[in-house]
Each structure stands twice: as C-alpha cells, then as structure tokens.
C-alpha cells in the first residue's frame, strides 16, 4: 500500500509544519515582549523595522546553521 504510506508521510509533514508554526508564533510573541522591554513601545515604524531586520538576520543565520548541521548529519549517515 504505497498510497497509504505516502498519505501518512504527508500528514506527518503537515503536523510538523503546524507545530513549527505554533512554535514560531510563540517565539514571535516572546521576542516582541523582549524588544518592547529593551526599546520601549514598539508601535512606531523605526522600532518595527529594527525588530524585523533583527529577526530576519537571526532567521537567516539559524537557517544556514541548521542546513549545515543537516548536511553534516547526512554525511555521517552515508559514511
């Protein structure tokens, strides 16, 4: 039953993404609270831009790091 296995695989992937979204939203709230505590009211445009830039830089760095770790793990599996 290849179709059944594929359906289970897709459901697992969707659940993983859903939990990732929930975690991202939780982190977003936490980061906004920290940002507000450090920089004050984050309702002005410059503060919001700084927040967006900082979060984007951190996301890029973490994504690159995760990609490298994944490639390293794959390399160790095949060795």
N, C-alpha and C positions, 0 to 999 in steps of 0.2 A: 504494500500500500504506500507508494511513493507520495501520493497526493496527501494522505493523512499526515505523514511526516513533514511535508512541506507546510501544511496548514499549522501544525504545532510549532514549527520553526518560526513562521511569520507571526503567530500570536505571541510567542516568547519575545521576539524582536519588538513588537508593538508595546508590550508590557514594560520592557526595559526602557524604551523611549519615554513612555508615560511616567515612569518613576524618575527618570532623568529630568523631565520637565518639572515635576513636583519639587525635586531637589534644587533645580535651578531657580525656581520661584522663591523657595525658602532662602537660598543664598542671596538672591537679589534683595529681599527684604532686610536681611541681616547686614549686607553691605551698605544699603541705603541708610540704615539706622546708625552705623558706624560713621559713615560720611557726614550725616547730619550732626552727630555729636562732635566731630572734629571741625567741620567747616560751618556749622550753623545751619540755618534754613536752606534747604536745597531746592527751593522753589524758583530761584532766579535762573535765567538762561546760562550765564557763565558757569555757575556751580553744576548745573545739569550736564553741560558739555564736558567739564572736567571729570565728572563722575563717569560719563560714557566713554571718554578716552581712556581713563584708568582701567575700567572694566574690560574694554576691548584689548588693551595691551596685555593684561593678565590672562585673558582668554586665549590670545594668540600664543603666549609663552607656554601656558599649560597644555594647549593642543599640540604644540611642537614636542614638548616633553613626553606626552602620552604616546604620540606617534613613534618617537624614538624608542621608548620602552617596549612598545608593541613589536616593533621590528626586531629589537634585541631578543625578546622572548621567542619570536618566531624562528630566529636564527639559532637559538639554543635548542629548540624543539627538533629541528632538522639535523642538528649535529650529533 
